Every structure is written in C-alpha cells, then in structure tokens.
Amino acid sequence: MHISIADDLKKRFYVACALRGLKMSQVVAELIEQWLKANDPHSFDIEFIPLTKKGS
C-alpha cells in the first residue's frame, strides 16, 4: 500500500514508532484493524447493487 501524507506527519510517526521499537507497518496494520472494527460494513444498512459486465 502506498499513501501520501505530509512529510512532518510521516517524520513524527516514524520517531514515535522508533522510540517504541515498532515498525511503522505494524502500527498501521493495527490502526486499520481498529478502524475496521469500529466501522464494520455489516453494521451499516447498505444495499449492495451487483455489478454487471459491460455489454450485459
């Protein structure tokens, strides 16, 4: 995954992770897991519309 964030934010994140002996990717993965639990798509009342192939 590649994301664009402000240089200052990246530097602060890098330092915070390094001081704790963590890899940035470990922390990002944990944060994504936490976000997904808080924003579980099954908890929303969304009706999904099936996609069809072009020409169908």
Backbone hydrogen bonds, N-H to C=O, Kabsch-Sander energy under -0.5 kcal/mol:
donor,donor_aa,acceptor,acceptor_aa,energy
5,I,3,I,-0.6
10,K,6,A,-2.3
11,K,7,D,-2.6
12,R,8,D,-2.4
13,F,9,L,-2.4
14,Y,10,K,-2.8
15,V,11,K,-2.5
16,A,12,R,-2.4
17,C,13,F,-2.4
18,A,14,Y,-2.9
19,L,15,V,-2.7
20,R,16,A,-0.8
20,R,17,C,-0.7
21,G,18,A,-1.3
22,L,17,C,-2.8
27,V,23,K,-1.8
28,V,24,M,-2.7
29,A,25,S,-2.4
30,E,26,Q,-2.1
31,L,27,V,-2.6
32,I,28,V,-2.5
33,E,29,A,-2.3
34,Q,30,E,-2.4
35,W,31,L,-2.4
36,L,32,I,-2.8
37,K,33,E,-2.2
38,A,34,Q,-2.0
39,N,35,W,-1.5
40,D,37,K,-0.8
43,S,40,D,-1.9
44,F,41,P,-1.0
46,I,44,F,-1.4
48,F,46,I,-0.7
56,S,53,K,-2.0
